[in-house]
Amino acid sequence: MYKTIICAIENSDEGEQVLSKAHQIAQLCNAKLLVTHIIPYTLLPNDYQKELKENALPSIEAKATALDIPLKNVTIKFGKAYEQICLLAEHKGADLIVLGTHSKKGLNALIGSTANAVANYAQCDVSLIKI
């Protein structure tokens, strides 16, 4: 089954729900669970990017700690979300990526999303958690 799972979450209640489900999958598979949060790349000064990371990190770490996920398994990255998620999965040899998706209808369903891009570009299995 799965040995290494990447869970990409937003810094929100929905992210917590996605992480909880990824944690359940990891426990069932006895897999290593890595948690990542991607901050969209901005052309802002590095100091501001550092501030964004420092603001997000405690919340992301708290979500991981609540599930006994080691902090060494938590990362925050900058860039295009789907690219960073797929690169991390390749770098860590992940065999599953778990992330949330919002239900969209109408015109919004035609517009690409992070979940859609990850599903198309990942070189491993992808599980989308509907939130």
C-alpha positions in Angstrom: 0.0 0.0 0.0 1.2 3.6 0.5 4.5 4.3 2.3 4.8 8.1 2.0 1.9 10.4 1.8 2.0 14.2 1.2 -0.9 16.2 2.5 -1.2 19.7 1.1 -3.5 21.9 3.3 -4.8 25.4 3.4 -4.4 27.3 6.7 -8.1 26.9 7.5 -10.7 24.7 9.1 -11.1 22.9 5.8 -7.3 22.2 5.9 -7.7 20.7 9.3 -10.4 18.4 7.9 -8.3 17.3 5.0 -5.3 16.7 7.3 -7.5 14.5 9.6 -8.5 12.3 6.7 -5.0 12.1 5.4 -3.9 11.1 8.9 -6.5 8.3 8.9 -5.2 7.0 5.6 -1.6 7.1 6.8 -2.5 5.2 10.0 -4.4 2.5 7.9 -1.3 2.1 5.7 1.3 2.6 8.4 2.7 5.3 6.1 4.8 8.4 6.8 2.7 11.5 6.6 4.3 14.8 5.4 2.3 18.0 5.6 2.8 21.0 3.4 1.2 24.4 3.0 2.0 26.5 -0.1 1.9 30.2 -0.1 1.4 31.5 -3.7 4.5 33.1 -5.0 4.5 36.8 -4.9 6.9 39.4 -6.3 7.1 41.0 -2.9 10.3 41.5 -0.9 11.8 38.5 0.9 11.0 40.1 4.2 7.3 40.0 3.4 7.5 36.4 2.3 9.3 35.6 5.5 6.5 37.4 7.5 3.8 35.4 5.6 5.6 32.1 6.5 6.1 33.1 10.1 2.4 34.0 10.4 1.2 30.6 8.8 3.7 28.3 10.5 2.3 28.2 14.0 -1.2 27.3 12.8 0.0 24.6 10.4 2.3 23.2 13.1 -0.6 23.2 15.6 -2.8 21.2 13.2 0.0 18.6 12.8 0.8 18.5 16.5 -2.8 17.8 17.3 -2.5 14.6 15.3 1.0 13.7 16.7 2.6 14.4 13.4 6.3 15.3 14.0 7.1 18.9 13.2 10.0 17.8 11.1 7.3 16.5 8.7 5.8 20.0 8.2 6.9 22.3 5.5 5.8 25.7 4.1 6.8 26.5 0.5 6.4 29.4 -1.9 5.3 29.2 -5.5 2.6 27.7 -7.7 0.8 25.3 -5.4 0.5 22.4 -7.9 4.1 22.7 -8.9 5.4 22.8 -5.3 3.2 19.9 -4.3 4.3 17.7 -7.2 8.0 18.6 -6.7 7.8 17.7 -3.0 6.1 14.4 -3.8 8.8 13.6 -6.3 11.6 14.7 -3.9 10.2 12.7 -1.0 9.3 9.6 -3.1 5.6 9.9 -2.1 3.2 7.4 -3.5 0.1 9.4 -2.6 -0.9 13.1 -2.4 -4.0 14.1 -0.4 -5.6 17.5 -0.8 -8.9 19.1 -0.5 -11.2 20.3 -3.3 -14.2 22.5 -3.3 -17.3 21.5 -5.2 -17.7 23.9 -8.1 -20.5 24.1 -10.6 -21.1 26.0 -13.8 -18.4 28.3 -15.2 -16.2 27.8 -12.1 -15.9 24.1 -12.9 -14.3 25.0 -16.3 -11.5 27.0 -14.6 -8.4 25.1 -13.5 -7.8 24.6 -9.8 -4.9 23.3 -7.7 -6.6 20.0 -7.2 -7.1 19.5 -10.9 -3.5 20.5 -11.7 -2.1 18.2 -9.1 -4.2 15.3 -10.4 -3.0 15.9 -13.9 0.7 16.5 -13.1 1.5 14.2 -10.2 3.5 11.1 -10.8 1.8 9.3 -8.0 -1.8 8.6 -6.8 -3.8 11.6 -5.8 -6.8 11.5 -3.4 -9.1 14.5 -3.4 -11.1 15.2 -0.3 -14.3 17.0 -1.0 -14.9 19.8 1.6 
